[in-house]
Amino acid sequence: MDAALVRAVEASAGPPDAEGWVTATVPLESVDLAVPTLLSLGADIEVLAPEELRRGIAEAAGAVFDRYRSSDGSGRAEAGVLSSSPADRVASSATAARAPKP
């Protein structure tokens, strides 16, 4: 994270609670920008407010969960292989089709 953001969070942080959690204010420009930033911290963070940001985090995390829990045997990606979005695959196919043939 940006150093200024880290300093702002540290300045607002309270003492750890009985479970070791620290409450702090995270200054971010918008909910849309905050979701991927905070989601990158995984289970090491819980957004308490605003509710719109909590929903955004929950929706994004749910989409990731749904992607990885598929047990339909579709074989979308082999173990250790990254899969791109359908739009990325279409763009890649179009680029390959325009490439000169040997």
C-alpha positions as CSV (number, residue, x, y, z in Angstrom):
1,M,0.0,0.0,0.0
2,D,1.0,3.6,-0.5
3,A,3.2,5.0,2.3
4,A,0.8,7.9,3.0
5,L,-2.1,5.5,3.3
6,V,-0.2,3.4,5.8
7,R,0.8,6.5,7.9
8,A,-2.9,7.6,8.0
9,V,-4.0,4.2,9.1
10,E,-1.3,4.0,11.7
11,A,-2.2,7.4,13.0
12,S,-5.9,6.4,13.5
13,A,-5.3,2.9,14.9
14,G,-6.5,2.1,18.3
15,P,-5.1,-0.4,20.7
16,P,-5.6,-4.1,19.9
17,D,-8.8,-5.7,21.3
18,A,-8.8,-9.0,23.2
19,E,-8.5,-11.0,20.0
20,G,-5.7,-8.8,18.7
21,W,-7.8,-6.8,16.1
22,V,-7.0,-3.2,15.7
23,T,-9.7,-0.7,14.5
24,A,-8.4,2.0,12.2
25,T,-9.7,4.5,9.6
26,V,-8.6,3.9,6.0
27,P,-8.8,7.0,3.8
28,L,-9.7,5.9,0.3
29,E,-10.9,7.8,-2.8
30,S,-13.9,5.7,-3.6
31,V,-15.6,2.4,-2.9
32,D,-14.7,1.2,-6.4
33,L,-11.0,1.8,-5.7
34,A,-11.2,0.6,-2.1
35,V,-12.6,-2.9,-2.9
36,P,-9.6,-4.4,-4.7
37,T,-7.2,-2.6,-2.4
38,L,-8.8,-4.0,0.7
39,L,-9.6,-7.3,-0.8
40,S,-5.9,-7.8,-1.4
41,L,-5.4,-8.1,2.3
42,G,-7.6,-11.2,2.4
43,A,-8.8,-12.4,5.8
44,D,-6.4,-10.1,7.6
45,I,-8.9,-7.2,7.4
46,E,-12.6,-6.7,8.1
47,V,-14.4,-3.6,6.8
48,L,-16.8,-2.3,9.4
49,A,-18.2,0.7,7.4
50,P,-19.5,2.0,5.2
51,E,-22.1,-0.6,4.3
52,E,-21.6,0.0,0.6
53,L,-17.9,-1.0,0.9
54,R,-18.8,-4.1,3.1
55,R,-21.2,-5.2,0.3
56,G,-18.6,-4.6,-2.4
57,I,-16.0,-6.7,-0.5
58,A,-18.5,-9.4,0.1
59,E,-19.6,-9.5,-3.6
60,A,-16.0,-9.6,-4.9
61,A,-15.0,-12.3,-2.4
62,G,-18.1,-14.3,-3.3
63,A,-17.2,-14.1,-7.0
64,V,-13.7,-15.4,-6.3
65,F,-15.1,-18.2,-4.1
66,D,-17.6,-19.2,-6.8
67,R,-14.8,-19.3,-9.4
68,Y,-12.7,-21.6,-7.3
69,R,-15.3,-23.9,-5.8
70,S,-16.6,-25.2,-9.1
71,S,-16.8,-29.0,-8.9
72,D,-18.6,-29.6,-12.2
73,G,-15.5,-31.2,-13.8
74,S,-15.4,-28.6,-16.6
75,G,-11.6,-28.5,-16.5
76,R,-11.5,-24.8,-17.0
77,A,-7.9,-24.7,-16.0
78,E,-5.3,-27.3,-15.3
79,A,-3.5,-27.3,-12.0
80,G,-0.9,-24.5,-11.9
81,V,-2.3,-22.9,-15.0
82,L,-3.8,-19.4,-15.0
83,S,-7.0,-18.8,-16.9
84,S,-7.8,-15.4,-18.3
85,S,-11.3,-13.8,-18.8
86,P,-13.3,-14.7,-21.9
87,A,-12.7,-11.1,-23.2
88,D,-8.9,-11.7,-22.9
89,R,-9.2,-14.9,-24.9
90,V,-11.2,-13.3,-27.6
91,A,-8.6,-10.4,-27.9
92,S,-5.8,-12.9,-28.0
93,S,-7.5,-15.0,-30.7
94,A,-8.1,-11.9,-32.8
95,T,-4.4,-10.9,-32.5
96,A,-3.3,-14.4,-33.5
97,A,-5.7,-14.3,-36.5
98,R,-4.1,-11.1,-37.8
99,A,-0.6,-12.4,-37.4
100,P,1.2,-13.2,-40.7
101,K,1.2,-16.9,-41.5
102,P,4.5,-18.6,-42.2
